[in-house]
Amino acid sequence: MKGMHGIIFSYGEKPGLGQLTANRIHGSLPFGGDFRVVDFMLSNMVNAGVTDVGVIMHGKCQSMLDHLGTGKSWDLSRKAGGLKLLPAFAYSESRGTVGPFRGKMEALGSVIEFLRHIRQDHVVLSDSDLVANLPLRDVLAAHIASGADMTCVCTSHPGESGDTYFTLDDTGRIVDTAYDVRTPAGYQSLNIFLLSRDLLLELVEECMAHDRYSFRRNVLQEKGKLLRFNGYVWDGFAARINTVQAYYQRSMELLRPEIRAELFCAQRPVYAKENDAASTYIDPSGECINSLISDGCDIQGSIRNCILFRGVRVEKGAHVENSVLFKNTVVKAGANVRCVIADKNVEFGPDVTMAGHPQYPLVVEKNTKL
Amino acid sequence: MKKECIAMLLAGGQGSRLYVLTGDMAKPAVPFGGKFRIIDFPLSNCANSGIDTVGVLTQYRPLELNNYIGNGQPWELDRMNGGVHILPPYQSATGAVWYKGTANAIYQNIGFVDLYDPEYVAVLSGDHIYKMDYSDMLRRHKEAGAACTISVMEVPWSEASRFGIMNVDGDGNITEFAEKPKEPKSNLASMGIYIFTWPKLRSYLMADEANEASSNDFGKDIIPTMLNAGEKMVAYRFEGYWKDVGTLDSLWDANMDMLTPGSGLNLLDERWPIHGRTAICPPTYVGAHSDVGNSAVARGCEILGEVKNSVMSTGCRVGERAQVSYSVVMPGAVIEDGARVSYAIVGENCHIGAKAVVGAPPEEADDPDSWGIAVLGPHTCVAAKETVPPKTMLDHTHGKETSR
């Protein structure tokens, strides 16, 4: 059938995220006051008419499993198709390995039976670390119109040296793929790949047969001469969340109206898990300046340049500045908090002072009571 | 399929005293408290009380309500056995009739109730704001061995003549019932929340339908008839917040109560959560030059101006230098730069132009008798610099201004 099937990779470690991913995979990291990082990619898919999505998981997937549930929140709880959670248990056992996937091709190989049953003609592959609201429908249209074998979404925004970079020719074809480069040049890959189901199966089977596991080496580089891989350039807001600093800076960018207008555009809503929190209450003594606030907060103190998740309580006389406070953070009276990322259920006791630096924000671990 | 207790929720009323707010929707669908709609309260009470089968009786303009309730998932009422069912009037072999009264609405759905063969039926109203554990009321009903239990609360003596008033004996048995008595003998008012033993109610509904003189109403007909027949009827005393939001003033009051510590209405209290359908939108943004105080704010708002003592619902916008005070702003309303909204109810998706003035504080009124809150019906547009005086109502046709 026509259309796309989604595959999301949710495995691997990102040491740069430190404590933020101590108990969760990066895809289930809270972002933007109401969301988890993976919500953005799931919403991109759903907004492009995708009805079937497989999430390949390995490692610390408990919080991801909790978050995704039946897929209802993204309208992916379907009679046929819908959201399919693909943990790696069976694969690890059959291979006799307990280690993480060495690469995307190995991850895909682990679910080859699932791939064989994909109903749609096309498959879109994506990581779960990307915060962007992009029109995958347009990517599919461009892919079909160009006749390319695979279309890879990339951006001209600069990235880090560990990222993957494409060199495009005048026709949009990827003529070179490079990674771990000292001086990044070309287009940074956003790691969204669109190709036909048949080609995907062919590539996966070939890689499995030769114990090749790396998507970028064994597919992007080695097949780039034989097959036609095109770049699709997306220069809107796109944040790949790899480090605490990136997490903090990209979060703070949401306080800019033009960024919000792009990321939360009306044509393509970002779906998140529903909650039962009531409206936020702002007390007469509360002061909210330039901040993003979710439901169920109780603000009696002062917040400035902050992102507040659900159910945050800031008591009278408390000051919070340039900080990101996850769900149910409590800031007691007289506490002073600056440049901090507070994980879930953190409590800053009365008169506690806690400060990081804008370039080096302080992460306070989940459930910490200070 | 058997259930011990199911609930029948009366949601068919027009709510004519809410005027322009209910021109296009039934009263229970009216937004409340920023994130919710009125019907979230009884539905959440059912869910929290362990009642998993609810019939919602609709008649007047049900589109918005049906759309909102959907499959009942936000209230955990999408169940294989039971769940929420919308029950509009229907045509039968002998003809078609609208719901003639509250009792007739249940009468017409005896078949639905019988499907679940319940021992007890709770009859609830769709226009009250309160948090109540129906299972505790049911326990009282069972312990007393009553045919009917009516939830009551003490009201100020001065207001008692506005309610259905119960006289009770020392054991809480109802001895007398008077609808809006001139000289009340008690200050125990009926809250319009009943639990009946179903076989009893079933037979009284049949008899009531056969009586052509009856107005087919619970308060006017069923309750007095049962009392006169000597049925055991007991009062269940409720202590807590309860408000009938059937009028514009009471709707505004109840929203303001939410902002008042000690009013008893605390929606942030997680012990008895109110569930609602969550809108898909990002968190609220409060700007660098805004000033928000003593207000409830739902998500998806953008607040650049001043908001004081107000309730902002999902997806509202308050422009720069705009001022909102003592107002209830319903979902999707836009208040442009420099506009001033005070003591007002602003309906869904209204658009208030720059520097327009809607409503005014009572202290600015020349004549206190002519003062009242200003109300804009859904989708009303107020032009830039236009003034909407206090106690005015406008709807989206913007035809004639009506005074209440």
Interface residues (C-beta under 8 A of the other chain):
Chain A: G32 G33 D34 K72 L255 P257 R260 L263 F264 P269 V270 Y271 A272 E274 N275 D276 A277 A278 S279 T280 Y281 I282 D283 P284 S285 G286 E287 C288 I289 N290 S291 L292 I293 S294 D295 G296 D298 I307 L308
Chain B: G33 G34 K35 F36 Q73 P74 L259 L267 L268 P273 I274 H275 G276 R277 T278 I280 C281 P282 P283 T284 Y285 V286 G287 A288 S290 D291 V292 G293 N294 S295 A296 V297 A298 R299 V311 M312 S313
